[in-house]
Amino acid sequence: MTDETPICSAKGCRVAAVWVLAWNNPKIHTPERRKTWLACEEHREHLSQFLGVRGFLKDVVLLSDWDARDV
């Protein structure tokens, strides 16, 4: 892992990210706005559930397939 390797957004995790979780809080963001969290394999489901129960989760994409310019 290098200093430029994206890491998981889960608290205390320092593992390389594999997934991008795109989300939006409709109370404070415009509908097209996408915020992102990164997730390793171990934390993808937990972070997805956290965002999902709040109605924030919009998409889960492999980091290798993510193109932030499309957001």
C-alpha distances in whole Angstrom, upper triangle without the diagonal:
4,7,8,6,9,9,12,16,17,18,16,13,10,9,7,11,13,16,18,21,23,26,29,32,35,37,35,33,35,35,33,30,27,24,21,19,15,15,13,16,17,18,19,23,23,22,24,27,27,27,29,32,32,33,30,28,28,26,23,21,18,15,16,19,19,21,22,25,27,27
4,5,5,9,10,14,16,19,19,18,15,12,11,10,12,15,18,19,22,24,26,29,32,35,36,34,33,34,35,32,29,26,24,21,19,16,17,16,19,20,20,21,25,25,24,26,29,28,28,31,34,33,34,31,29,29,27,24,22,19,16,16,20,20,21,21,23,26,26
4,6,8,10,13,15,18,18,16,15,11,12,11,13,16,18,18,21,23,25,28,30,33,34,32,30,32,33,31,28,25,22,19,18,15,17,16,20,21,21,22,25,25,23,25,28,27,27,30,33,32,33,29,28,28,26,24,22,20,17,18,21,20,20,20,22,25,25
4,6,9,13,14,17,19,18,16,13,13,10,11,14,16,16,19,20,23,25,28,31,32,30,28,30,30,28,25,22,20,17,16,14,15,15,19,21,20,20,24,24,22,24,27,26,26,28,31,31,31,27,26,26,24,21,20,17,14,14,17,16,17,16,19,21,21
4,6,10,12,15,17,16,13,10,9,6,8,10,13,14,17,19,21,24,27,30,32,30,28,30,29,27,25,21,19,16,14,11,12,12,15,17,17,17,21,21,19,21,24,24,24,26,29,29,29,26,24,24,22,19,17,15,11,12,15,15,16,16,19,21,21
4,7,9,12,14,14,11,9,9,6,6,9,10,10,13,15,18,21,23,26,28,26,24,26,26,24,21,18,15,12,10,8,9,10,13,15,14,14,18,18,16,18,21,20,20,22,25,25,25,22,20,20,18,16,14,12,9,11,14,12,14,14,17,19,18
4,6,9,11,10,8,6,6,4,5,8,10,11,13,15,18,20,23,26,28,26,25,27,27,25,22,19,16,12,10,7,7,8,11,12,11,12,16,16,14,16,19,18,18,21,23,23,24,21,19,20,18,16,15,13,11,13,16,15,17,16,20,21,20
4,6,8,9,6,6,6,6,5,8,8,9,11,14,15,18,20,24,25,24,23,25,25,24,21,18,15,11,8,5,4,5,9,9,8,9,12,12,10,13,15,15,15,18,20,20,21,18,16,18,16,14,14,13,11,14,16,15,17,17,21,21,20
4,6,8,7,8,9,10,8,11,10,10,10,12,13,16,17,21,22,21,20,23,23,22,19,16,12,9,6,5,6,8,12,11,9,10,12,11,9,12,14,12,13,16,18,18,19,16,15,17,16,14,15,15,13,16,18,16,18,17,20,21,19
4,6,5,8,9,11,10,12,12,12,12,14,15,18,18,22,23,22,22,25,25,24,22,18,15,12,9,8,7,8,11,10,7,9,11,9,7,11,12,11,12,15,17,17,19,16,15,18,17,15,17,16,15,19,21,19,21,20,24,24,22
4,6,9,11,13,13,16,16,16,15,18,18,20,20,24,24,23,23,27,27,27,24,21,17,15,11,11,11,12,14,12,10,13,14,11,10,14,15,13,15,18,19,19,21,19,18,21,21,19,20,20,19,22,24,22,24,23,27,27,25
4,6,9,12,13,16,17,18,18,20,21,23,24,27,28,27,27,30,30,30,27,24,20,17,14,13,12,12,15,13,11,14,16,14,13,17,18,16,18,21,22,22,24,22,22,24,23,21,22,21,20,23,25,24,26,25,28,29,27
4,6,9,10,13,14,15,16,19,20,23,24,27,28,27,27,30,30,29,26,23,19,16,13,11,9,9,11,10,9,12,14,13,12,16,17,16,18,20,22,22,24,22,20,23,21,19,19,18,17,20,22,21,23,23,26,27,26
4,7,9,12,14,15,17,20,21,24,26,29,30,29,28,31,31,30,27,23,20,17,14,11,10,9,12,12,11,14,17,16,15,18,20,19,20,23,25,25,27,24,22,24,23,20,20,18,16,18,21,20,23,22,26,27,26
4,6,9,12,14,16,19,21,24,26,30,31,30,29,31,31,29,27,23,20,17,13,10,9,6,9,9,10,12,15,15,14,17,19,19,20,22,25,25,26,24,22,23,21,18,17,15,14,16,19,18,21,21,25,26,25
4,7,9,12,14,17,20,23,26,29,31,29,28,30,29,27,25,21,19,15,13,9,8,6,9,11,11,12,16,16,15,17,20,20,20,22,25,26,26,23,21,22,19,16,15,12,10,12,15,15,18,18,22,23,22
4,6,8,11,14,16,20,22,26,28,26,25,26,26,24,22,18,16,12,9,6,5,4,8,10,9,9,13,14,12,14,17,17,17,19,22,23,23,20,17,18,16,12,11,9,7,10,13,12,15,15,19,20,19
4,7,10,13,16,20,23,26,28,27,25,27,25,24,22,18,17,13,11,7,6,5,6,10,10,9,12,14,13,13,17,18,17,19,22,23,22,20,17,17,14,10,9,6,5,8,10,10,14,15,18,19,18
4,6,10,13,16,19,22,25,24,22,23,22,20,19,15,14,10,8,6,5,6,7,10,9,7,10,12,11,10,14,15,14,15,19,19,19,16,13,13,10,7,6,4,5,8,9,9,12,13,16,16,16
4,6,10,13,16,19,22,21,18,20,18,17,15,11,10,6,6,5,6,9,11,13,11,9,12,13,10,10,14,14,12,14,18,18,17,14,11,11,8,6,5,6,5,9,9,7,10,10,14,13,12
4,6,10,13,16,18,18,16,17,16,15,13,9,8,5,5,6,7,11,12,14,11,8,10,11,8,7,11,11,9,10,14,14,13,10,7,8,6,5,7,9,9,13,12,10,12,12,15,14,12
4,7,11,13,16,15,13,14,12,11,9,6,6,5,7,9,11,14,16,17,15,12,13,14,11,9,13,12,9,11,14,13,12,9,6,6,5,6,8,11,11,14,13,10,11,10,13,12,9
4,7,9,12,12,10,11,10,10,8,5,5,6,8,11,13,17,18,19,16,13,14,14,11,9,12,11,7,9,12,10,9,5,4,5,7,9,11,15,15,18,17,14,15,13,15,14,11
4,6,9,8,6,8,7,8,6,5,6,9,11,14,16,20,22,22,19,17,17,17,14,12,14,13,9,11,13,10,8,5,7,7,10,13,15,18,18,21,20,16,17,14,16,15,12
4,5,6,6,8,9,11,9,9,9,11,13,17,19,22,24,24,20,19,19,18,15,14,15,13,9,11,12,9,8,5,9,10,13,16,18,21,21,25,23,20,21,18,20,19,15
4,5,5,7,7,10,9,10,11,14,16,20,22,26,27,27,24,22,22,21,18,17,17,15,12,13,14,10,9,7,11,11,15,18,20,24,24,27,25,22,22,20,21,19,16
4,6,8,10,13,12,13,13,17,18,22,24,28,29,29,26,24,24,23,20,19,19,17,14,15,15,11,11,10,14,15,18,21,24,27,27,30,28,25,25,22,24,22,19
4,7,9,12,10,11,11,15,17,21,23,27,29,29,25,24,24,23,20,19,20,18,15,17,17,13,13,11,14,15,18,21,23,26,25,29,27,24,23,20,21,21,17
4,6,8,6,8,9,13,16,19,22,26,28,28,25,23,24,23,19,19,20,18,15,16,17,14,13,10,13,13,16,19,20,23,23,26,24,21,20,17,18,17,13
4,6,5,9,11,15,18,21,24,28,29,30,27,25,25,25,22,21,22,20,17,18,19,16,14,12,14,13,16,19,21,24,24,26,24,21,20,17,17,16,12
4,6,8,11,14,17,21,23,26,28,29,26,23,24,24,21,19,20,19,16,16,18,15,13,11,12,10,13,17,19,22,22,25,22,19,19,16,17,14,11
4,6,10,13,16,19,22,25,27,28,25,23,24,24,21,19,21,20,17,17,20,17,15,12,13,10,12,16,17,20,20,22,19,16,15,13,13,11,8
4,7,10,14,17,20,23,25,27,23,21,22,22,19,18,20,19,15,16,19,16,14,11,12,10,12,15,16,19,18,21,19,15,14,11,12,11,7
4,6,10,13,16,19,21,23,20,17,19,19,16,14,17,16,13,14,17,15,13,10,9,8,9,12,13,16,15,18,16,12,12,9,11,10,6
4,7,10,13,17,19,21,17,16,17,17,13,13,16,14,11,14,16,14,13,10,10,10,11,12,13,15,14,17,16,13,13,10,13,12,9
4,7,10,13,16,17,14,12,15,15,11,11,14,13,11,13,16,15,14,11,10,10,10,10,10,12,11,14,14,11,12,9,13,13,10
4,7,10,13,14,11,10,12,12,8,10,13,11,10,13,16,15,15,12,10,12,11,10,11,12,11,14,15,12,14,12,16,16,14
4,7,10,12,9,8,12,12,9,10,14,13,12,15,18,18,18,15,13,14,12,10,10,10,8,12,13,11,13,12,16,17,15
4,7,8,6,5,9,9,7,9,12,12,12,14,17,18,18,16,13,15,13,10,10,9,9,12,14,13,16,16,19,20,18
4,5,5,6,9,10,10,11,14,15,16,17,20,21,21,19,16,18,15,12,12,10,10,13,15,14,18,18,22,22,21
4,6,6,8,10,11,11,14,15,16,17,20,21,22,20,17,18,16,12,12,10,11,13,15,16,19,20,24,24,23
4,6,7,8,10,11,13,14,16,17,19,21,22,20,18,20,18,14,15,14,15,17,19,19,23,23,27,26,25
4,6,5,6,8,10,11,12,14,16,17,18,17,15,17,15,12,14,13,14,17,18,18,21,21,25,25,23
4,6,5,6,9,10,11,12,14,16,16,15,12,14,12,9,10,11,12,15,16,15,19,19,22,22,20
4,6,5,6,9,10,10,12,14,15,14,12,14,13,10,13,13,15,18,18,18,21,21,25,24,22
4,5,5,6,9,10,11,13,14,14,12,15,14,12,15,16,17,20,21,20,23,23,26,25,23
4,5,5,6,8,10,11,13,11,9,12,12,10,13,14,15,19,19,17,20,19,23,22,20
4,5,5,6,9,10,10,9,7,10,9,8,11,13,15,18,18,16,19,19,22,21,19
4,5,5,6,9,10,10,8,12,12,11,15,17,18,22,21,20,23,22,25,24,22
4,6,6,7,9,9,9,12,13,13,16,18,19,23,23,21,23,22,25,24,21
4,6,5,6,5,5,9,10,11,14,17,18,21,21,19,21,19,22,21,18
4,5,5,6,5,8,10,11,15,17,19,22,21,20,22,21,24,22,19
4,5,8,8,12,14,15,18,21,23,26,25,23,25,24,27,25,22
4,5,8,11,14,15,19,22,23,26,25,23,25,23,26,24,21
4,6,8,11,14,17,21,22,25,23,21,23,21,24,22,19
4,6,9,12,15,18,19,22,21,18,20,18,20,19,15
4,6,8,11,15,16,19,18,15,17,16,19,17,14
4,7,10,14,15,18,16,14,15,14,16,14,12
4,6,10,12,14,12,11,13,13,15,13,11
4,7,9,12,10,9,12,13,16,14,13
4,6,8,7,6,10,11,14,13,13
4,5,5,6,10,12,15,14,15
4,5,5,8,10,13,14,14
4,6,8,11,14,14,15
4,7,10,12,11,13
4,6,9,9,10
4,5,6,8
4,5,5
4,5
4
